[in-house]
Amino acid sequence: MPQMNRDQRNAAWQAANQWRARAAQTQPTGLAGSLKLLFTWLAFGALMIVGVVLGLFSY
């Protein structure tokens, strides 16, 4: 694995910090944000279940 030089490490560090700052700004606020987060996780779970069932029965 090639060694990264100092500029590449610094750029990666800055990108990670920017990503972390954006993630902190998009935290759900209030009841509406919490409901949106809940429904997002429920939809994700439902899609995972459908994918597992399709994977098990498609051969």
N, CA, C and O atoms as a GROMACS GRO file, in nm:
protein
  236
    1MET      N    1   0.085  -0.119   0.000
    1MET     CA    2   0.000   0.000   0.000
    1MET      C    3   0.089   0.124   0.000
    1MET      O    4   0.173   0.138   0.089
    2PRO      N    5   0.073   0.213  -0.095
    2PRO     CA    6   0.161   0.331  -0.100
    2PRO      C    7   0.134   0.426   0.016
    2PRO      O    8   0.021   0.442   0.063
    3GLN      N    9   0.240   0.489   0.059
    3GLN     CA   10   0.228   0.586   0.167
    3GLN      C   11   0.169   0.716   0.113
    3GLN      O   12   0.207   0.762   0.005
    4MET      N   13   0.076   0.774   0.188
    4MET     CA   14   0.020   0.903   0.148
    4MET      C   15   0.113   1.013   0.196
    4MET      O   16   0.172   1.005   0.304
    5ASN      N   17   0.125   1.116   0.113
    5ASN     CA   18   0.208   1.228   0.159
    5ASN      C   19   0.126   1.317   0.252
    5ASN      O   20   0.006   1.296   0.271
    6ARG      N   21   0.191   1.415   0.308
    6ARG     CA   22   0.126   1.501   0.409
    6ARG      C   23   0.006   1.575   0.353
    6ARG      O   24  -0.094   1.591   0.423
    7ASP      N   25   0.012   1.622   0.226
    7ASP     CA   26  -0.100   1.695   0.167
    7ASP      C   27  -0.222   1.605   0.150
    7ASP      O   28  -0.335   1.648   0.175
    8GLN      N   29  -0.200   1.480   0.109
    8GLN     CA   30  -0.312   1.388   0.092
    8GLN      C   31  -0.378   1.358   0.225
    8GLN      O   32  -0.500   1.353   0.234
    9ARG      N   33  -0.297   1.336   0.329
    9ARG     CA   34  -0.354   1.309   0.462
    9ARG      C   35  -0.431   1.430   0.511
    9ARG      O   36  -0.539   1.415   0.570
   10ASN      N   37  -0.377   1.548   0.489
   10ASN     CA   38  -0.442   1.670   0.534
   10ASN      C   39  -0.575   1.690   0.459
   10ASN      O   40  -0.674   1.730   0.520
   11ALA      N   41  -0.578   1.661   0.329
   11ALA     CA   42  -0.702   1.675   0.252
   11ALA      C   43  -0.806   1.576   0.302
   11ALA      O   44  -0.924   1.610   0.313
   12ALA      N   45  -0.763   1.454   0.332
   12ALA     CA   46  -0.857   1.354   0.382
   12ALA      C   47  -0.911   1.396   0.519
   12ALA      O   48  -1.029   1.378   0.548
   13TRP      N   49  -0.824   1.452   0.602
   13TRP     CA   50  -0.866   1.497   0.735
   13TRP      C   51  -0.967   1.610   0.723
   13TRP      O   52  -1.066   1.613   0.796
   14GLN      N   53  -0.942   1.704   0.632
   14GLN     CA   54  -1.034   1.815   0.612
   14GLN      C   55  -1.168   1.766   0.559
   14GLN      O   56  -1.273   1.814   0.602
   15ALA      N   57  -1.167   1.671   0.466
   15ALA     CA   58  -1.291   1.618   0.412
   15ALA      C   59  -1.371   1.547   0.522
   15ALA      O   60  -1.493   1.559   0.528
   16ALA      N   61  -1.301   1.472   0.608
   16ALA     CA   62  -1.371   1.404   0.718
   16ALA      C   63  -1.431   1.504   0.814
   16ALA      O   64  -1.542   1.484   0.863
   17ASN      N   65  -1.360   1.611   0.843
   17ASN     CA   66  -1.414   1.714   0.934
   17ASN      C   67  -1.534   1.784   0.872
   17ASN      O   68  -1.631   1.815   0.943
   18GLN      N   69  -1.530   1.811   0.742
   18GLN     CA   70  -1.645   1.874   0.677
   18GLN      C   71  -1.765   1.781   0.679
   18GLN      O   72  -1.878   1.825   0.703
   19TRP      N   73  -1.742   1.652   0.654
   19TRP     CA   74  -1.851   1.555   0.657
   19TRP      C   75  -1.911   1.547   0.796
   19TRP      O   76  -2.034   1.540   0.811
   20ARG      N   77  -1.827   1.548   0.899
   20ARG     CA   78  -1.875   1.541   1.036
   20ARG      C   79  -1.957   1.666   1.072
   20ARG      O   80  -2.059   1.656   1.140
   21ALA      N   81  -1.913   1.782   1.024
   21ALA     CA   82  -1.986   1.905   1.052
   21ALA      C   83  -2.123   1.903   0.983
   21ALA      O   84  -2.223   1.945   1.043
   22ARG      N   85  -2.129   1.856   0.858
   22ARG     CA   86  -2.258   1.847   0.788
   22ARG      C   87  -2.351   1.748   0.858
   22ARG      O   88  -2.471   1.773   0.870
   23ALA      N   89  -2.295   1.635   0.904
   23ALA     CA   90  -2.378   1.536   0.973
   23ALA      C   91  -2.433   1.593   1.103
   23ALA      O   92  -2.548   1.564   1.139
   24ALA      N   93  -2.356   1.673   1.172
   24ALA     CA   94  -2.403   1.732   1.298
   24ALA      C   95  -2.514   1.834   1.272
   24ALA      O   96  -2.604   1.849   1.354
   25GLN      N   97  -2.508   1.904   1.158
   25GLN     CA   98  -2.610   2.004   1.126
   25GLN      C   99  -2.742   1.941   1.085
   25GLN      O  100  -2.846   2.005   1.096
   26THR      N  101  -2.740   1.817   1.037
   26THR     CA  102  -2.861   1.755   0.986
   26THR      C  103  -2.927   1.662   1.087
   26THR      O  104  -3.004   1.574   1.049
   27GLN      N  105  -2.897   1.679   1.215
   27GLN     CA  106  -2.962   1.598   1.318
   27GLN      C  107  -3.111   1.632   1.320
   27GLN      O  108  -3.148   1.749   1.305
   28PRO      N  109  -3.197   1.532   1.338
   28PRO     CA  110  -3.340   1.561   1.343
   28PRO      C  111  -3.375   1.646   1.465
   28PRO      O  112  -3.329   1.620   1.576
   29THR      N  113  -3.457   1.748   1.442
   29THR     CA  114  -3.495   1.836   1.552
   29THR      C  115  -3.645   1.829   1.569
   29THR      O  116  -3.720   1.842   1.472
   30GLY      N  117  -3.689   1.810   1.692
   30GLY     CA  118  -3.832   1.812   1.722
   30GLY      C  119  -3.902   1.684   1.682
   30GLY      O  120  -3.840   1.586   1.640
   31LEU      N  121  -4.033   1.687   1.696
   31LEU     CA  122  -4.115   1.570   1.670
   31LEU      C  123  -4.115   1.533   1.522
   31LEU      O  124  -4.110   1.414   1.489
   32ALA      N  125  -4.120   1.631   1.433
   32ALA     CA  126  -4.124   1.603   1.289
   32ALA      C  127  -3.997   1.531   1.246
   32ALA      O  128  -4.003   1.435   1.169
   33GLY      N  129  -3.882   1.577   1.293
   33GLY     CA  130  -3.756   1.512   1.259
   33GLY      C  131  -3.749   1.371   1.313
   33GLY      O  132  -3.699   1.281   1.246
   34SER      N  133  -3.799   1.352   1.433
   34SER     CA  134  -3.798   1.218   1.493
   34SER      C  135  -3.889   1.123   1.416
   34SER      O  136  -3.853   1.007   1.393
   35LEU      N  137  -4.007   1.172   1.376
   35LEU     CA  138  -4.099   1.088   1.299
   35LEU      C  139  -4.039   1.053   1.162
   35LEU      O  140  -4.053   0.940   1.116
   36LYS      N  141  -3.974   1.149   1.099
   36LYS     CA  142  -3.911   1.123   0.970
   36LYS      C  143  -3.802   1.016   0.986
   36LYS      O  144  -3.791   0.927   0.902
   37LEU      N  145  -3.724   1.027   1.091
   37LEU     CA  146  -3.619   0.928   1.116
   37LEU      C  147  -3.679   0.791   1.143
   37LEU      O  148  -3.628   0.690   1.094
   38LEU      N  149  -3.786   0.786   1.220
   38LEU     CA  150  -3.852   0.659   1.250
   38LEU      C  151  -3.905   0.594   1.122
   38LEU      O  152  -3.883   0.475   1.100
   39PHE      N  153  -3.975   0.671   1.039
   39PHE     CA  154  -4.029   0.614   0.916
   39PHE      C  155  -3.919   0.573   0.818
   39PHE      O  156  -3.935   0.476   0.744
   40THR      N  157  -3.809   0.646   0.818
   40THR     CA  158  -3.696   0.607   0.734
   40THR      C  159  -3.642   0.471   0.776
   40THR      O  160  -3.617   0.386   0.691
   41TRP      N  161  -3.625   0.450   0.906
   41TRP     CA  162  -3.575   0.322   0.956
   41TRP      C  163  -3.676   0.210   0.932
   41TRP      O  164  -3.638   0.098   0.900
   42LEU      N  165  -3.805   0.240   0.946
   42LEU     CA  166  -3.906   0.138   0.920
   42LEU      C  167  -3.906   0.098   0.772
   42LEU      O  168  -3.917  -0.020   0.739
   43ALA      N  169  -3.892   0.196   0.683
   43ALA     CA  170  -3.887   0.165   0.540
   43ALA      C  171  -3.761   0.084   0.508
   43ALA      O  172  -3.767  -0.012   0.430
   44PHE      N  173  -3.650   0.120   0.568
   44PHE     CA  174  -3.526   0.046   0.547
   44PHE      C  175  -3.542  -0.098   0.595
   44PHE      O  176  -3.500  -0.191   0.526
   45GLY      N  177  -3.601  -0.116   0.712
   45GLY     CA  178  -3.622  -0.250   0.765
   45GLY      C  179  -3.715  -0.332   0.676
   45GLY      O  180  -3.691  -0.451   0.653
   46ALA      N  181  -3.820  -0.270   0.627
   46ALA     CA  182  -3.914  -0.341   0.539
   46ALA      C  183  -3.844  -0.384   0.410
   46ALA      O  184  -3.865  -0.496   0.363
   47LEU      N  185  -3.763  -0.296   0.354
   47LEU     CA  186  -3.691  -0.332   0.232
   47LEU      C  187  -3.590  -0.444   0.258
   47LEU      O  188  -3.571  -0.531   0.173
   48MET      N  189  -3.528  -0.443   0.375
   48MET     CA  190  -3.435  -0.551   0.409
   48MET      C  191  -3.509  -0.684   0.420
   48MET      O  192  -3.460  -0.786   0.372
   49ILE      N  193  -3.626  -0.683   0.482
   49ILE     CA  194  -3.704  -0.806   0.495
   49ILE      C  195  -3.747  -0.857   0.358
   49ILE      O  196  -3.736  -0.976   0.330
   50VAL      N  197  -3.796  -0.767   0.273
   50VAL     CA  198  -3.837  -0.807   0.138
   50VAL      C  199  -3.717  -0.865   0.062
   50VAL      O  200  -3.730  -0.966  -0.006
   51GLY      N  201  -3.601  -0.801   0.076
   51GLY     CA  202  -3.482  -0.851   0.008
   51GLY      C  203  -3.440  -0.989   0.057
   51GLY      O  204  -3.402  -1.075  -0.023
   52VAL      N  205  -3.449  -1.011   0.188
   52VAL     CA  206  -3.414  -1.143   0.242
   52VAL      C  207  -3.512  -1.249   0.193
   52VAL      O  208  -3.471  -1.358   0.152
   53VAL      N  209  -3.641  -1.217   0.195
   53VAL     CA  210  -3.742  -1.314   0.150
   53VAL      C  211  -3.722  -1.346   0.002
   53VAL      O  212  -3.727  -1.462  -0.037
   54LEU      N  213  -3.700  -1.244  -0.080
   54LEU     CA  214  -3.677  -1.268  -0.222
   54LEU      C  215  -3.548  -1.348  -0.244
   54LEU      O  216  -3.542  -1.434  -0.331
   55GLY      N  217  -3.448  -1.320  -0.164
   55GLY     CA  218  -3.323  -1.394  -0.176
   55GLY      C  219  -3.338  -1.540  -0.136
   55GLY      O  220  -3.274  -1.628  -0.195
   56LEU      N  221  -3.422  -1.567  -0.038
   56LEU     CA  222  -3.440  -1.704   0.007
   56LEU      C  223  -3.522  -1.786  -0.092
   56LEU      O  224  -3.495  -1.905  -0.111
   57PHE      N  225  -3.619  -1.725  -0.154
   57PHE     CA  226  -3.712  -1.801  -0.238
   57PHE      C  227  -3.686  -1.789  -0.387
   57PHE      O  228  -3.761  -1.845  -0.467
   58SER      N  229  -3.583  -1.719  -0.427
   58SER     CA  230  -3.552  -1.712  -0.571
   58SER      C  231  -3.429  -1.797  -0.598
   58SER      O  232  -3.317  -1.763  -0.558
   59TYR      N  233  -3.451  -1.907  -0.665
   59TYR     CA  234  -3.338  -1.995  -0.696
   59TYR      C  235  -3.348  -2.056  -0.831
   59TYR      O  236  -3.260  -2.133  -0.871
   0.00000   0.00000   0.00000
